[in-house]
């Protein structure tokens, strides 16, 4: 009995140790979020005698993968060491050599992996090659955390569409603006700081023309959250089906118009499209959601938008629009993750509702599964995922 207890204690200790080093690898992977498209953000640490000897992360597509970056710190030599990586090492040559080959050459004795690659070209192959070479391979350590980080990559691989996070900020009674339309600021500075971090981790930040007209936002990553030269720049997109957003808007005149995607339909005047293109912004003319039937206010097809963004290599979209855009994404079941910031205030009658643009019937209303609650200052962030069935 004592021997069994000792064996269990040793196993538990080893599991906790593996989890601690994998969390370190996840922290490195997080540095690459938002800059690696169309590759995944991956982190790696190399351990010997219970000490981290080297760390690395994938910074940009075409650059060294996380394993190669960490091994380079040690001159490619890691004999007898353990390697912790957040995603299964790649086994095929793309713009860079296979990571499995580098691991085998380095003399690593044990590889601990958080998540198996869902890319059919790699899935399971790298792990089998390592095992065939006599290396101990452990999988599933901190898998849930890793898969959350890798969700945009996995969705893009499987569907060719980006992962959509819908972020909204509301009062306790579900309002995003008061009766006069004021919305600055419902949430506290801590919540807004986290939103800036969400922007850093997103390939595209998306708003509708109503938000662009009302707030004239920049939507770009801030310098404090984005080191110069690291990875690909964050993009911002505005939906403007009829050409209402003026050329004086910040997204055209802040010196970063090349990071603006202006999305419209053929209802917008051709001269407006030429003017927007002249600012350096990218213009996408997409189909309307429904036949226009002579009306000039037909909305842009969100499905067509996501298909185009996916085809262009974008893996993640952060939607920061108002009630109309948020309601449309929910109604069309296009939300992968809901981030709802709730501030402890009540705005009462006449205020604008978070999802007040569309009516939903109780039997068929969109349903979400609440994953967890987090505190930011005085606010609460409710993180939820779509639920099928009830």
Buried (B, 14 or more C-beta within 10 A) or exposed (E): EEEEEEEEEEEEEEEEBBBBBBBBBBBBBBBBBBBBBBBBBBBBBBBBEEEBBBBBBBBBBEBBBBBBBBBEEBEEEBEEBBBBBBBBBBBEEEEBBBBBBBBBEBEBBBBBBBBBBBBEEBBEBBBEBBEEEEBEBBBBBBBEBBBBBBBBBBBBBEEEBBBBBBBBBBBEBBBBBBEEEEBEEBBBEEBBBBBBBBBBBBBBBBBBBBBBBBBEBBBBBEEEBBEEEEBBBBBBBBBBBBBBBEBEBBBBEEEBBEBBBBBBBBBBEEEBBEBBEEBEBBBBBBBBBEEBEEEEEBBBBBBBBBBBBBEBBBBBBBBBBBBBBBBBBBBBEBBBBBBBBBBEBEBEEEBBBBBBBBEEEEEEEBEBEEEEEBEBBEBBBBBBEBEEEE
